[in-house]
């Protein structure tokens, strides 16, 4: 099997890395020999001290920060846990969403859908979950689709996918939550982590990174 090409970091210093994960690549190893290739394995081949801090779904592309060493992992993990990290995503969703100046919010608690794991569902007994959204443009063609910005104010599993589905605008290409017609409208899940911002734990510098999706 041919080794994957070296990772090209968006940012690299002695304390942390920012990488642009391709769609279809796990962040950490899964079960089975076929799921051992992942972002963390590729990163540690180049940076032996690289450690995972947060994850994106396998089908999602975009920016991921990794710590270099256990102390930096603790510090960065605390920033995520305390919601001090700016995260913005881009998606293409089914249907025509209203174009407004202001951001809108989806406030709906989420929990595991146990009989259908790993799927999640909206449930009053779930964990509080809030997503901000703002439509950028309605894309040409039929059926209608909208290019949208998303900001998860909480970090629940599949939050963006389930929240958008709940308001009638599922993400195109979603193999977990979409029907065959929705999946057929895109070659992949149209969800990309396009912005990441946080305070560098070692230097105090405010860092902000952008990698546009290219969806529109």
QUIZIRA-V710426 format. One record per backbone hydrogen bond with DSSP energy under -0.5 kcal/mol. NH is the residue of the N-H (numbers start at 1). CO is the residue of the C=O. If there is no record, write none. Layout:
nh = <NH;NH>
co = <CO;CO>
This chain:
nh = <9;10;11;13;17;18;19;21;21;24;25;25;26;30;35;36;39;40;42;43;44;45;46;46;47;50;51;53;53;54;60;61;62;63;64;66;67;68;69;69;73;74;75;76;77;78;79;80;81;82;83;84;86;87;88;89;90;91;92;93;94;95;97;100;104;106;107;108;108;110;111;113;114;116;117;119;121;123;126;127;131;132;133;134;135;136;137;139;139;145;146;147;148;148;149;150;151;153;153;154;159;162;163;164;165;166;167;167;168;169;172;173;174;175;178;183;184;185;185;186;190;191;192;193;194;194;195;196;197;198;200;204;207;207;209;211>
co = <7;18;18;16;66;11;64;19;62;58;22;58;37;35;32;33;26;27;38;39;40;41;42;43;43;47;67;54;65;65;57;191;21;193;19;17;51;15;49;67;69;70;71;72;73;74;75;76;77;78;80;79;197;85;195;150;192;148;190;146;170;144;95;98;133;131;105;106;129;127;121;119;112;113;114;116;111;109;123;110;106;151;104;149;98;147;147;137;145;139;93;137;91;146;134;89;132;130;151;130;156;158;159;160;161;162;163;164;165;164;92;182;171;173;174;179;180;181;182;183;172;189;90;61;88;192;88;209;86;207;205;200;198;205;196;194>
